């Protein structure tokens, strides 16, 4: 079973730049689980300019977000509040929890909605 989030990470890859790195300053790792129970990791380096998005884990990540594929799409579009997702157990955060708040600096919610609508 494919991951819906793959296309979103590809879009983020095209948008991450030195400005995002200056604003965010975090290396994230996302551990995404799809409906079939398969897990895929993505690393988003929004710290080391010009930034990067790569499939796979990153040893430099200081904030790892563990979330389902569908919940990830809801999170980046604003349909799912990050705090509620965490409190309801839909999302787990490993490492520096405060850095998870910096995710908002990566993708504009309106742009994210447009990306997800294309899926």
N, CA, C and O atoms as a GROMACS GRO file, in nm:
protein
  476
    1UNK      N    1   0.084  -0.118   0.000
    1UNK     CA    2   0.000   0.000   0.000
    1UNK      C    3   0.089   0.125   0.000
    1UNK      O    4   0.187   0.133   0.075
    2UNK      N    5   0.055   0.218  -0.083
    2UNK     CA    6   0.134   0.340  -0.097
    2UNK      C    7   0.110   0.436   0.020
    2UNK      O    8   0.016   0.422   0.097
    3UNK      N    9   0.196   0.532   0.028
    3UNK     CA   10   0.185   0.637   0.128
    3UNK      C   11   0.137   0.765   0.059
    3UNK      O   12   0.200   0.813  -0.035
    4UNK      N   13   0.027   0.820   0.106
    4UNK     CA   14  -0.025   0.945   0.051
    4UNK      C   15   0.072   1.060   0.079
    4UNK      O   16   0.084   1.153   0.000
    5UNK      N   17   0.140   1.051   0.191
    5UNK     CA   18   0.231   1.158   0.232
    5UNK      C   19   0.354   1.171   0.143
    5UNK      O   20   0.420   1.275   0.146
    6UNK      N   21   0.386   1.068   0.063
    6UNK     CA   22   0.504   1.076  -0.025
    6UNK      C   23   0.499   1.199  -0.114
    6UNK      O   24   0.598   1.269  -0.130
    7UNK      N   25   0.382   1.225  -0.171
    7UNK     CA   26   0.368   1.339  -0.263
    7UNK      C   27   0.382   1.471  -0.188
    7UNK      O   28   0.433   1.569  -0.242
    8UNK      N   29   0.336   1.474  -0.064
    8UNK     CA   30   0.347   1.596   0.015
    8UNK      C   31   0.493   1.624   0.048
    8UNK      O   32   0.538   1.738   0.039
    9UNK      N   33   0.568   1.521   0.085
    9UNK     CA   34   0.710   1.541   0.114
    9UNK      C   35   0.784   1.585  -0.012
    9UNK      O   36   0.878   1.665  -0.003
   10UNK      N   37   0.744   1.535  -0.128
   10UNK     CA   38   0.805   1.578  -0.255
   10UNK      C   39   0.778   1.727  -0.278
   10UNK      O   40   0.866   1.800  -0.326
   11UNK      N   41   0.658   1.772  -0.244
   11UNK     CA   42   0.625   1.915  -0.258
   11UNK      C   43   0.705   1.999  -0.159
   11UNK      O   44   0.754   2.106  -0.193
   12UNK      N   45   0.717   1.951  -0.036
   12UNK     CA   46   0.794   2.024   0.064
   12UNK      C   47   0.939   2.037   0.017
   12UNK      O   48   1.002   2.140   0.036
   13UNK      N   49   0.989   1.931  -0.043
   13UNK     CA   50   1.127   1.931  -0.093
   13UNK      C   51   1.150   2.047  -0.189
   13UNK      O   52   1.256   2.110  -0.188
   14UNK      N   53   1.050   2.075  -0.272
   14UNK     CA   54   1.063   2.184  -0.368
   14UNK      C   55   1.047   2.322  -0.307
   14UNK      O   56   1.078   2.422  -0.371
   15UNK      N   57   0.999   2.328  -0.183
   15UNK     CA   58   0.972   2.457  -0.119
   15UNK      C   59   1.071   2.494  -0.010
   15UNK      O   60   1.082   2.610   0.028
   16UNK      N   61   1.143   2.396   0.041
   16UNK     CA   62   1.236   2.425   0.150
   16UNK      C   63   1.356   2.502   0.095
   16UNK      O   64   1.408   2.469  -0.012
   17UNK      N   65   1.399   2.602   0.168
   17UNK     CA   66   1.509   2.686   0.122
   17UNK      C   67   1.580   2.750   0.240
   17UNK      O   68   1.548   2.722   0.356
   18UNK      N   69   1.677   2.835   0.210
   18UNK     CA   70   1.756   2.898   0.315
   18UNK      C   71   1.668   2.981   0.409
   18UNK      O   72   1.695   2.986   0.529
   19UNK      N   73   1.564   3.046   0.355
   19UNK     CA   74   1.475   3.126   0.441
   19UNK      C   75   1.404   3.037   0.543
   19UNK      O   76   1.392   3.074   0.660
   20UNK      N   77   1.357   2.920   0.498
   20UNK     CA   78   1.290   2.827   0.589
   20UNK      C   79   1.387   2.780   0.696
   20UNK      O   80   1.351   2.769   0.813
   21UNK      N   81   1.510   2.754   0.657
   21UNK     CA   82   1.611   2.709   0.754
   21UNK      C   83   1.638   2.816   0.859
   21UNK      O   84   1.654   2.786   0.977
   22UNK      N   85   1.642   2.941   0.815
   22UNK     CA   86   1.667   3.050   0.909
   22UNK      C   87   1.550   3.065   1.007
   22UNK      O   88   1.570   3.093   1.125
   23UNK      N   89   1.430   3.047   0.957
   23UNK     CA   90   1.309   3.064   1.038
   23UNK      C   91   1.285   2.945   1.131
   23UNK      O   92   1.246   2.964   1.246
   24UNK      N   93   1.308   2.822   1.081
   24UNK     CA   94   1.272   2.702   1.155
   24UNK      C   95   1.389   2.650   1.238
   24UNK      O   96   1.376   2.635   1.360
   25UNK      N   97   1.503   2.622   1.176
   25UNK     CA   98   1.623   2.581   1.248
   25UNK      C   99   1.618   2.447   1.317
   25UNK      O  100   1.676   2.430   1.424
   26UNK      N  101   1.548   2.348   1.257
   26UNK     CA  102   1.533   2.217   1.318
   26UNK      C  103   1.549   2.108   1.212
   26UNK      O  104   1.510   2.127   1.097
   27UNK      N  105   1.607   1.994   1.252
   27UNK     CA  106   1.607   1.875   1.168
   27UNK      C  107   1.500   1.782   1.224
   27UNK      O  108   1.509   1.735   1.337
   28UNK      N  109   1.398   1.758   1.142
   28UNK     CA  110   1.286   1.673   1.181
   28UNK      C  111   1.300   1.535   1.119
   28UNK      O  112   1.358   1.519   1.012
   29UNK      N  113   1.246   1.438   1.187
   29UNK     CA  114   1.228   1.305   1.128
   29UNK      C  115   1.080   1.271   1.144
   29UNK      O  116   1.023   1.290   1.252
   30UNK      N  117   1.020   1.221   1.039
   30UNK     CA  118   0.881   1.177   1.042
   30UNK      C  119   0.878   1.027   1.021
   30UNK      O  120   0.931   0.977   0.922
   31UNK      N  121   0.817   0.956   1.114
   31UNK     CA  122   0.795   0.812   1.099
   31UNK      C  123   0.647   0.796   1.071
   31UNK      O  124   0.563   0.808   1.160
   32UNK      N  125   0.615   0.767   0.945
   32UNK     CA  126   0.477   0.762   0.897
   32UNK      C  127   0.434   0.618   0.881
   32UNK      O  128   0.506   0.538   0.822
   33UNK      N  129   0.316   0.583   0.933
   33UNK     CA  130   0.262   0.448   0.920
   33UNK      C  131   0.135   0.455   0.836
   33UNK      O  132   0.045   0.535   0.863
   34UNK      N  133   0.128   0.369   0.732
   34UNK     CA  134   0.010   0.370   0.646
   34UNK      C  135  -0.095   0.272   0.697
   34UNK      O  136  -0.074   0.206   0.799
   35UNK      N  137  -0.206   0.262   0.626
   35UNK     CA  138  -0.317   0.177   0.668
   35UNK      C  139  -0.284   0.029   0.672
   35UNK      O  140  -0.350  -0.047   0.743
   36UNK      N  141  -0.182  -0.012   0.598
   36UNK     CA  142  -0.141  -0.153   0.596
   36UNK      C  143  -0.043  -0.186   0.708
   36UNK      O  144  -0.003  -0.301   0.725
   37UNK      N  145  -0.004  -0.083   0.786
   37UNK     CA  146   0.088  -0.105   0.898
   37UNK      C  147   0.234  -0.089   0.862
   37UNK      O  148   0.321  -0.107   0.948
   38UNK      N  149   0.263  -0.054   0.735
   38UNK     CA  150   0.402  -0.031   0.694
   38UNK      C  151   0.446   0.107   0.742
   38UNK      O  152   0.365   0.200   0.748
   39UNK      N  153   0.573   0.120   0.777
   39UNK     CA  154   0.627   0.248   0.825
   39UNK      C  155   0.737   0.296   0.732
   39UNK      O  156   0.821   0.218   0.686
   40UNK      N  157   0.736   0.425   0.706
   40UNK     CA  158   0.839   0.489   0.624
   40UNK      C  159   0.887   0.614   0.697
   40UNK      O  160   0.806   0.686   0.756
   41UNK      N  161   1.016   0.637   0.694
   41UNK     CA  162   1.073   0.756   0.758
   41UNK      C  163   1.112   0.859   0.653
   41UNK      O  164   1.157   0.824   0.543
   42UNK      N  165   1.095   0.984   0.689
   42UNK     CA  166   1.139   1.097   0.607
   42UNK      C  167   1.216   1.191   0.699
   42UNK      O  168   1.181   1.207   0.815
   43UNK      N  169   1.320   1.252   0.647
   43UNK     CA  170   1.390   1.355   0.724
   43UNK      C  171   1.376   1.488   0.651
   43UNK      O  172   1.390   1.496   0.529
   44UNK      N  173   1.347   1.589   0.729
   44UNK     CA  174   1.333   1.725   0.677
   44UNK      C  175   1.435   1.810   0.751
   44UNK      O  176   1.421   1.840   0.870
   45UNK      N  177   1.539   1.850   0.678
   45UNK     CA  178   1.644   1.932   0.736
   45UNK      C  179   1.610   2.078   0.711
   45UNK      O  180   1.634   2.131   0.602
   46UNK      N  181   1.553   2.141   0.810
   46UNK     CA  182   1.519   2.283   0.802
   46UNK      C  183   1.613   2.360   0.895
   46UNK      O  184   1.574   2.459   0.958
   47UNK      N  185   1.737   2.313   0.901
   47UNK     CA  186   1.838   2.376   0.986
   47UNK      C  187   1.961   2.414   0.904
   47UNK      O  188   2.008   2.527   0.908
   48UNK      N  189   2.013   2.316   0.830
   48UNK     CA  190   2.137   2.334   0.755
   48UNK      C  191   2.104   2.384   0.614
   48UNK      O  192   2.057   2.308   0.530
   49UNK      N  193   2.129   2.511   0.592
   49UNK     CA  194   2.095   2.576   0.465
   49UNK      C  195   2.165   2.507   0.348
   49UNK      O  196   2.283   2.474   0.360
   50UNK      N  197   2.098   2.484   0.238
   50UNK     CA  198   1.967   2.535   0.197
   50UNK      C  199   1.850   2.445   0.237
   50UNK      O  200   1.738   2.469   0.194
   51UNK      N  201   1.874   2.343   0.318
   51UNK     CA  202   1.768   2.253   0.361
   51UNK      C  203   1.752   2.136   0.266
   51UNK      O  204   1.800   2.139   0.152
   52UNK      N  205   1.685   2.032   0.315
   52UNK     CA  206   1.664   1.914   0.230
   52UNK      C  207   1.550   1.831   0.286
   52UNK      O  208   1.514   1.840   0.403
   53UNK      N  209   1.495   1.748   0.198
   53UNK     CA  210   1.394   1.650   0.234
   53UNK      C  211   1.438   1.519   0.172
   53UNK      O  212   1.457   1.511   0.051
   54UNK      N  213   1.454   1.416   0.255
   54UNK     CA  214   1.503   1.288   0.206
   54UNK      C  215   1.424   1.174   0.269
   54UNK      O  216   1.383   1.181   0.384
   55UNK      N  217   1.405   1.071   0.190
   55UNK     CA  218   1.344   0.951   0.246
   55UNK      C  219   1.447   0.882   0.333
   55UNK      O  220   1.563   0.867   0.295
   56UNK      N  221   1.404   0.839   0.451
   56UNK     CA  222   1.493   0.770   0.543
   56UNK      C  223   1.515   0.850   0.670
   56UNK      O  224   1.482   0.968   0.678
   57UNK      N  225   1.571   0.784   0.768
   57UNK     CA  226   1.599   0.845   0.898
   57UNK      C  227   1.719   0.938   0.888
   57UNK      O  228   1.798   0.929   0.795
   58UNK      N  229   1.731   1.027   0.986
   58UNK     CA  230   1.842   1.121   0.992
   58UNK      C  231   1.894   1.122   1.135
   58UNK      O  232   1.821   1.156   1.228
   59UNK      N  233   2.020   1.086   1.153
   59UNK     CA  234   2.080   1.080   1.287
   59UNK      C  235   2.087   1.218   1.352
   59UNK      O  236   2.098   1.227   1.475
   60UNK      N  237   2.080   1.326   1.273
   60UNK     CA  238   2.087   1.461   1.327
   60UNK      C  239   1.952   1.512   1.376
   60UNK      O  240   1.945   1.619   1.437
   61UNK      N  241   1.845   1.438   1.351
   61UNK     CA  242   1.712   1.483   1.390
   61UNK      C  243   1.704   1.501   1.541
   61UNK      O  244   1.745   1.414   1.618
   62UNK      N  245   1.651   1.615   1.582
   62UNK     CA  246   1.632   1.642   1.724
   62UNK      C  247   1.484   1.636   1.762
   62UNK      O  248   1.448   1.650   1.879
   63UNK      N  249   1.398   1.616   1.661
   63UNK     CA  250   1.254   1.605   1.685
   63UNK      C  251   1.198   1.501   1.588
   63UNK      O  252   1.201   1.522   1.466
   64UNK      N  253   1.148   1.392   1.642
   64UNK     CA  254   1.090   1.286   1.559
   64UNK      C  255   0.940   1.281   1.585
   64UNK      O  256   0.895   1.275   1.700
   65UNK      N  257   0.864   1.284   1.477
   65UNK     CA  258   0.719   1.281   1.485
   65UNK      C  259   0.671   1.148   1.430
   65UNK      O  260   0.700   1.112   1.316
   66UNK      N  261   0.599   1.074   1.512
   66UNK     CA  262   0.545   0.943   1.476
   66UNK      C  263   0.395   0.962   1.457
   66UNK      O  264   0.324   1.000   1.550
   67UNK      N  265   0.347   0.935   1.335
   67UNK     CA  266   0.208   0.966   1.303
   67UNK      C  267   0.160   0.879   1.187
   67UNK      O  268   0.241   0.832   1.107
   68UNK      N  269   0.032   0.858   1.178
   68UNK     CA  270  -0.027   0.784   1.067
   68UNK      C  271  -0.029   0.870   0.941
   68UNK      O  272  -0.025   0.992   0.948
   69UNK      N  273  -0.035   0.804   0.827
   69UNK     CA  274  -0.033   0.871   0.697
   69UNK      C  275  -0.151   0.969   0.685
   69UNK      O  276  -0.131   1.086   0.651
   70UNK      N  277  -0.271   0.922   0.713
   70UNK     CA  278  -0.389   1.009   0.703
   70UNK      C  279  -0.384   1.123   0.803
   70UNK      O  280  -0.418   1.236   0.770
   71UNK      N  281  -0.340   1.094   0.924
   71UNK     CA  282  -0.331   1.197   1.028
   71UNK      C  283  -0.227   1.303   0.991
   71UNK      O  284  -0.244   1.421   1.023
   72UNK      N  285  -0.119   1.261   0.925
   72UNK     CA  286  -0.018   1.357   0.882
   72UNK      C  287  -0.078   1.456   0.783
   72UNK      O  288  -0.055   1.577   0.792
   73UNK      N  289  -0.157   1.405   0.689
   73UNK     CA  290  -0.220   1.494   0.591
   73UNK      C  291  -0.316   1.591   0.661
   73UNK      O  292  -0.323   1.709   0.626
   74UNK      N  293  -0.390   1.540   0.758
   74UNK     CA  294  -0.483   1.626   0.834
   74UNK      C  295  -0.405   1.731   0.914
   74UNK      O  296  -0.450   1.845   0.927
   75UNK      N  297  -0.291   1.692   0.968
   75UNK     CA  298  -0.209   1.782   1.048
   75UNK      C  299  -0.157   1.899   0.965
   75UNK      O  300  -0.167   2.014   1.006
   76UNK      N  301  -0.101   1.870   0.848
   76UNK     CA  302  -0.040   1.979   0.771
   76UNK      C  303  -0.144   2.069   0.705
   76UNK      O  304  -0.113   2.183   0.670
   77UNK      N  305  -0.266   2.019   0.688
   77UNK     CA  306  -0.371   2.104   0.630
   77UNK      C  307  -0.448   2.181   0.736
   77UNK      O  308  -0.532   2.265   0.703
   78UNK      N  309  -0.420   2.155   0.862
   78UNK     CA  310  -0.488   2.225   0.969
   78UNK      C  311  -0.619   2.161   1.012
   78UNK      O  312  -0.687   2.213   1.100
   79UNK      N  313  -0.654   2.048   0.951
   79UNK     CA  314  -0.776   1.979   0.989
   79UNK      C  315  -0.760   1.909   1.124
   79UNK      O  316  -0.858   1.880   1.192
   80UNK      N  317  -0.636   1.881   1.161
   80UNK     CA  318  -0.605   1.817   1.289
   80UNK      C  319  -0.508   1.907   1.363
   80UNK      O  320  -0.399   1.937   1.313
   81UNK      N  321  -0.546   1.949   1.480
   81UNK     CA  322  -0.460   2.032   1.564
   81UNK      C  323  -0.350   1.946   1.624
   81UNK      O  324  -0.376   1.838   1.676
   82UNK      N  325  -0.227   1.994   1.616
   82UNK     CA  326  -0.113   1.918   1.666
   82UNK      C  327  -0.124   1.882   1.813
   82UNK      O  328  -0.091   1.770   1.852
   83UNK      N  329  -0.168   1.975   1.895
   83UNK     CA  330  -0.181   1.948   2.038
   83UNK      C  331  -0.288   1.842   2.063
   83UNK      O  332  -0.269   1.752   2.144
   84UNK      N  333  -0.401   1.853   1.992
   84UNK     CA  334  -0.507   1.754   2.008
   84UNK      C  335  -0.458   1.616   1.960
   84UNK      O  336  -0.486   1.515   2.024
   85UNK      N  337  -0.386   1.614   1.848
   85UNK     CA  338  -0.334   1.488   1.797
   85UNK      C  339  -0.243   1.422   1.900
   85UNK      O  340  -0.248   1.301   1.921
   86UNK      N  341  -0.159   1.503   1.963
   86UNK     CA  342  -0.068   1.451   2.065
   86UNK      C  343  -0.145   1.399   2.186
   86UNK      O  344  -0.120   1.289   2.234
   87UNK      N  345  -0.239   1.479   2.233
   87UNK     CA  346  -0.315   1.441   2.353
   87UNK      C  347  -0.403   1.318   2.330
   87UNK      O  348  -0.428   1.241   2.422
   88UNK      N  349  -0.451   1.301   2.206
   88UNK     CA  350  -0.537   1.187   2.173
   88UNK      C  351  -0.456   1.064   2.134
   88UNK      O  352  -0.514   0.959   2.104
   89UNK      N  353  -0.324   1.074   2.133
   89UNK     CA  354  -0.239   0.961   2.099
   89UNK      C  355  -0.228   0.935   1.949
   89UNK      O  356  -0.177   0.830   1.909
   90UNK      N  357  -0.274   1.027   1.866
   90UNK     CA  358  -0.265   1.012   1.721
   90UNK      C  359  -0.126   1.048   1.670
   90UNK      O  360  -0.090   1.014   1.557
   91UNK      N  361  -0.050   1.118   1.754
   91UNK     CA  362   0.084   1.160   1.717
   91UNK      C  363   0.172   1.148   1.840
   91UNK      O  364   0.133   1.185   1.951
   92UNK      N  365   0.292   1.096   1.820
   92UNK     CA  366   0.390   1.088   1.928
   92UNK      C  367   0.509   1.173   1.886
   92UNK      O  368   0.542   1.183   1.768
   93UNK      N  369   0.572   1.233   1.984
   93UNK     CA  370   0.690   1.316   1.958
   93UNK      C  371   0.804   1.262   2.041
   93UNK      O  372   0.792   1.244   2.162
   94UNK      N  373   0.915   1.236   1.974
   94UNK     CA  374   1.037   1.192   2.041
   94UNK      C  375   1.139   1.304   2.030
   94UNK      O  376   1.153   1.366   1.924
   95UNK      N  377   1.210   1.329   2.137
   95UNK     CA  378   1.310   1.434   2.134
   95UNK      C  379   1.252   1.564   2.186
   95UNK      O  380   1.172   1.565   2.279
   96UNK      N  381   1.293   1.674   2.125
   96UNK     CA  382   1.256   1.807   2.170
   96UNK      C  383   1.114   1.841   2.126
   96UNK      O  384   1.089   1.873   2.010
   97UNK      N  385   1.021   1.833   2.220
   97UNK     CA  386   0.880   1.858   2.190
   97UNK      C  387   0.853   2.002   2.147
   97UNK      O  388   0.765   2.026   2.065
   98UNK      N  389   0.927   2.095   2.200
   98UNK     CA  390   0.906   2.236   2.164
   98UNK      C  391   0.937   2.260   2.017
   98UNK      O  392   0.878   2.348   1.954
   99UNK      N  393   1.030   2.184   1.963
   99UNK     CA  394   1.065   2.202   1.823
   99UNK      C  395   0.952   2.161   1.729
   99UNK      O  396   0.945   2.209   1.616
  100UNK      N  397   0.865   2.074   1.774
  100UNK     CA  398   0.751   2.031   1.691
  100UNK      C  399   0.665   2.152   1.655
  100UNK      O  400   0.600   2.153   1.550
  101UNK      N  401   0.664   2.252   1.739
  101UNK     CA  402   0.585   2.372   1.711
  101UNK      C  403   0.640   2.449   1.591
  101UNK      O  404   0.568   2.528   1.530
  102UNK      N  405   0.764   2.425   1.558
  102UNK     CA  406   0.826   2.494   1.444
  102UNK      C  407   0.778   2.440   1.310
  102UNK      O  408   0.809   2.498   1.206
  103UNK      N  409   0.702   2.332   1.311
  103UNK     CA  410   0.651   2.275   1.186
  103UNK      C  411   0.569   2.374   1.106
  103UNK      O  412   0.567   2.369   0.983
  104UNK      N  413   0.501   2.463   1.175
  104UNK     CA  414   0.418   2.560   1.107
  104UNK      C  415   0.498   2.646   1.011
  104UNK      O  416   0.442   2.700   0.914
  105UNK      N  417   0.627   2.661   1.035
  105UNK     CA  418   0.711   2.743   0.948
  105UNK      C  419   0.751   2.674   0.819
  105UNK      O  420   0.810   2.737   0.732
  106UNK      N  421   0.719   2.546   0.806
  106UNK     CA  422   0.760   2.472   0.686
  106UNK      C  423   0.662   2.484   0.570
  106UNK      O  424   0.704   2.506   0.456
  107UNK      N  425   0.535   2.469   0.598
  107UNK     CA  426   0.436   2.466   0.490
  107UNK      C  427   0.316   2.552   0.528
  107UNK      O  428   0.260   2.538   0.637
  108UNK      N  429   0.278   2.640   0.440
  108UNK     CA  430   0.158   2.719   0.458
  108UNK      C  431   0.037   2.626   0.449
  108UNK      O  432   0.031   2.542   0.360
  109UNK      N  433  -0.060   2.641   0.540
  109UNK     CA  434  -0.175   2.550   0.542
  109UNK      C  435  -0.257   2.556   0.414
  109UNK      O  436  -0.308   2.453   0.369
  110UNK      N  437  -0.271   2.673   0.354
  110UNK     CA  438  -0.346   2.683   0.228
  110UNK      C  439  -0.273   2.608   0.116
  110UNK      O  440  -0.336   2.542   0.034
  111UNK      N  441  -0.141   2.620   0.114
  111UNK     CA  442  -0.062   2.546   0.015
  111UNK      C  443  -0.074   2.396   0.040
  111UNK      O  444  -0.084   2.317  -0.054
  112UNK      N  445  -0.073   2.357   0.168
  112UNK     CA  446  -0.086   2.216   0.203
  112UNK      C  447  -0.221   2.162   0.158
  112UNK      O  448  -0.229   2.050   0.107
  113UNK      N  449  -0.328   2.239   0.178
  113UNK     CA  450  -0.460   2.196   0.135
  113UNK      C  451  -0.464   2.174  -0.016
  113UNK      O  452  -0.524   2.078  -0.064
  114UNK      N  453  -0.399   2.263  -0.090
  114UNK     CA  454  -0.393   2.249  -0.236
  114UNK      C  455  -0.316   2.123  -0.274
  114UNK      O  456  -0.354   2.052  -0.367
  115UNK      N  457  -0.206   2.096  -0.203
  115UNK     CA  458  -0.126   1.974  -0.230
  115UNK      C  459  -0.210   1.849  -0.206
  115UNK      O  460  -0.212   1.758  -0.289
  116UNK      N  461  -0.279   1.845  -0.094
  116UNK     CA  462  -0.357   1.727  -0.055
  116UNK      C  463  -0.476   1.709  -0.150
  116UNK      O  464  -0.515   1.596  -0.179
  117UNK      N  465  -0.533   1.817  -0.197
  117UNK     CA  466  -0.647   1.810  -0.289
  117UNK      C  467  -0.608   1.740  -0.420
  117UNK      O  468  -0.693   1.682  -0.487
  118UNK      N  469  -0.479   1.747  -0.456
  118UNK     CA  470  -0.430   1.684  -0.580
  118UNK      C  471  -0.414   1.532  -0.566
  118UNK      O  472  -0.401   1.462  -0.667
  119UNK      N  473  -0.416   1.482  -0.444
  119UNK     CA  474  -0.390   1.338  -0.422
  119UNK      C  475  -0.502   1.251  -0.473
  119UNK      O  476  -0.495   1.129  -0.462
   0.00000   0.00000   0.00000
